Amino acid sequence: MDYTQHFDNPPERLNTNSAKWDQLQKLFGTEDVLPLWVADMDFAAPQPVQEALKKSAEHGVVGYSFQSEAYYRALREWMKNKHGWEIEDEWVVFTPGVVTALNFAVQTFTDHGDKVVIQTPVYPPFYSVVTGHGREVVENPLKQQENGEYVMDLEQLEQALSGENVKMLILCSPHNPVGRVWTREELERVDELCAKHNIIVVSDEIHGDLVFEPNRHIPYPMLSEQAKNRSIICTAPSKTFNIAGLNTSNVIIPNQELRDAFALKINNFGVGHISQFGAVATEAAYTHGEEWLEQCMRYMRANMEYVQQYIAEHLPEVSVYLPEATYLMWLDFRKLGMEQADLVSFLLHKARVALNDGRAFGTAGEGYMRLNVACSRKMLEEAMDRLALAIRDWREAPQQTAERENSLQQ
Ligand SMILES: Cc1ncc(COP(=O)(O)O)c(C=O)c1O
C-alpha cells in the first residue's frame, strides 16, 4: 500500500482535544500559529492499529484484561527483527508511559539527596524526574562540533559519574532534541564508565525505532553482560506509531533484582498496567505496522531534507544539523543575536510558528528552538515561508542592520 496520500493529507486535528493543536491560545497566547511543537505526529495511526481499536470498541465490553501470549510475541518479534535484541517475556514491566517509568526508576534506585547524571540539552522531564523527588541533577553537557553535530563529552562524563552520591545515568538513546544515534564506541565507553562507578543506567529508547539509515540503534543491554545487568530500558510504541494518547510503555529490565524492585514500587502505586486499548493497538502495531513505519520514515526524512535545504538557500541566520533519528530538528537561531524571550516572541508573533523553546531543554538550549516535522509537507512549507518572511522583515528593519552584521561576523 502507498501511504503518500495519508501523510500528505492528515486528518483535521482542531477540536479533537489535541495537546498540540487545541491549546495554542492557552500555551502560546495566540491561535494564529502553526503547531510544530510537542512530539506527536499529525498522521493517523497505521490502518491495522485503527482496525484493532475499532474491533475492540465494537465488542463493547471493556473489562479487566491481561497481556496475552500474542502481545508478548509481537513485542519479542519486533525487538528481534528491528534491533536484533532477543528479550524474554518476564523482563517486561508495563507502565502508562515512559515519563512514568523514569520517575519510578529514580524513586526505586536512588535515595533522597542522591545525584543523577543527564546529558544536556535534553528532553525537559529528564530534569523534573530527578529534582521532583528531591534528587540532584548533574549535567554532562553534550559537545557541539563545528558542523553542528553533538557528541558525548566522555571525559567530563567520567568526572560526573565519579562524584559523591552519583547513582544513576539517564541516557536518551537516540537523543531528543539533538537527534543523535549513539555509536557503539560511545555506548561502550558509557558502559565501561557506568560499570566502573557502579551506576544504574536508565536508557530512554522511546525514539529507538525512528532511526534513519545508515545509523543503527543499539539497545543498551546488547552492549555487554554488565550493561544488561545494570540497565532499565524504556520502550514504547507511542512515538513510533503515533499512539501516545494510549499511554502504553514496555519497560524492559533483564536483571531480576532490578526488575523486582522496580515492579514492586510501581505495583505499590497501582500503575503497573496498560489499558485494553493500549494493548490491542501495540500488538497490532508491532505485528503489522512495519510497512507504514518505513513509509512514514521516508516521508519525515524528506521533510527534514526539505527544511535543511530551505535553510541553506534562504536563511543564513539559522543553522541545522540533519538528525540521525526522531522527527525533531534542533534549530540554531543564535546568529539572530536575540535574547531567548525575544526569539520566542519573534517566532510566535512575527513568523507565526509554535516551536519548542530551546531553554526548556537546559541552559545549553539558549538560542535554539525545536521543530517537529511529523506533519504534511504542505504545512511545513507554509511554516518555512512564514519564517523566511519574518526573517526578511527583521533583516530589512534599519535598526537591525548593525546588530545583524555584528552577529553574522561572530
Ligand atoms: C525522550 C523522551 N522520553 C519520553 C517521552 C514521553 O514519553 P511518554 O509519553 O510515554 O511519557 C518523550 C516524548 O517526547 C521523549 O522524547
The ligand as an SDF file (V2000), in Angstrom:
LIG
                    3D

 16 16  0  0  0  0  0  0  0  0999 V2000
   12.9700   11.0680   25.1750 C   0  0  0  0  0  0  0  0  0  0  0  0
   11.5090   11.0080   25.5040 C   0  0  0  0  0  0  0  0  0  0  0  0
   11.0790   10.2680   26.5240 N   0  0  0  0  0  0  0  0  0  0  0  0
    9.7630   10.1670   26.8360 C   0  0  0  0  0  0  0  0  0  0  0  0
    8.8160   10.8690   26.1240 C   0  0  0  0  0  0  0  0  0  0  0  0
    7.3720   10.7870   26.5070 C   0  0  0  0  0  0  0  0  0  0  0  0
    7.0170    9.5250   26.8770 O   0  0  0  0  0  0  0  0  0  0  0  0
    5.5770    9.1770   27.4310 P   0  0  0  0  0  0  0  0  0  0  0  0
    4.5780    9.9800   26.6840 O   0  0  0  0  0  0  0  0  0  0  0  0
    5.4660    7.7220   27.2000 O   0  0  0  0  0  0  0  0  0  0  0  0
    5.5950    9.5070   28.8870 O   0  0  0  0  0  0  0  0  0  0  0  0
    9.2140   11.6680   25.0450 C   0  0  0  0  0  0  0  0  0  0  0  0
    8.2300   12.4380   24.2950 C   0  0  0  0  0  0  0  0  0  0  0  0
    8.5370   13.3180   23.5500 O   0  0  0  0  0  0  0  0  0  0  0  0
   10.5860   11.7280   24.7190 C   0  0  0  0  0  0  0  0  0  0  0  0
   11.0340   12.4590   23.7000 O   0  0  0  0  0  0  0  0  0  0  0  0
  1  2  1  0
  2  3  1  0
  2 15  2  0
  3  4  2  0
  4  5  1  0
  5  6  1  0
  5 12  2  0
  6  7  1  0
  7  8  1  0
  8  9  2  0
  8 10  1  0
  8 11  1  0
 12 13  1  0
 12 15  1  0
 13 14  2  0
 15 16  1  0
M  END
$$$$
